[in-house]
Amino acid sequence: MHGSVVNGDATWAAQQPLADRFELVVPNRRGFPPGPDVDRVDFEDEAAWLDQFLEPGTHLVGHSYGGVIALLAAARRPELLRSLTVIEPPCLAVARGNPVIDAYEAKSALLWGATDDPEEFLRAFLEGVGAPAPSRLSPELLQGARTLMVERRPWEAEIPLDELASAALPTLVVSGAHSEPFDIVCDVLEERLRAERAVLPGVGHAVQRLGAPFNEVLADFVERAD
């Protein structure tokens, strides 16, 4: 499950070599190319929408906002999943009360409403999550920016950590060692869900773009979960 700004094909391009070993199901969330714009995105609605792609034995992987969706989807339908992997999900509420998290949430909240220009908004957002900004924004990126602007704020998500922990679902939490707030969130998820943890530096927030190093970690985890 991809996150904000770009669709599934762009998010998971570096995982295509895994198709030789696994069946890859890469849905494009509503509001992202090639689909039309949407007026509103809510992570709870997206978690319910994801049901159609889940079958018994699914290994669910989510990046960023898609990681928030994946956590909620796993809590909804744990019986369908064989494992869960999340990459730097911005579910700040799991660590609320930590001064670093509270400051990051307050800073992030200022972005929404600061500008109505999708390009300006996107550039500020990418800087905030530690992702590089392209020199030129394609029509696809501008659509992703418009969708980002109408997403429900991910720090509003209440992740049912106790329910997920009780499900005893094999879980992998991945971070990129570039952001203290994301590290703190991943630390909480690792502890509360008794999850495995992988730290793969080098590309910032979109850890999956490392390609082979990430793919090896993911494939090893999935095969052990099976």
Salt bridges, closest charged atoms under 4 A:
ASP37 OD2 - ARG146 NE 2.71
ASP42 OD2 - ARG152 NH1 3.27
GLU44 OE2 - ARG152 NH1 3.70
GLU46 OE1 - ARG29 NE 3.14
GLU46 OE2 - ARG30 NH2 2.57
ASP51 OD2 - ARG76 NH2 2.46
GLU79 OE2 - ARG77 NE 2.56
GLU88 OE1 - HIS178 NE2 2.77
GLU88 OE1 - HIS205 ND1 2.70
GLU105 OE1 - ARG96 NE 3.19
GLU119 OE2 - ARG123 NH2 3.20
GLU151 OE2 - ARG29 NH2 2.88
GLU156 OE1 - ARG152 NE 2.94
ASP162 OD1 - ARG192 NH2 2.97
ASP187 OD1 - ARG197 NH1 2.68
GLU190 OE1 - ARG197 NH1 3.11
GLU196 OE1 - ARG224 NH2 2.81
ASP220 OD2 - ARG224 NE 2.95
GLU223 OE2 - ARG21 NH2 2.66
ASP226 OD1 - HIS59 NE2 2.97
ASP226 OD1 - ARG82 NH1 2.90
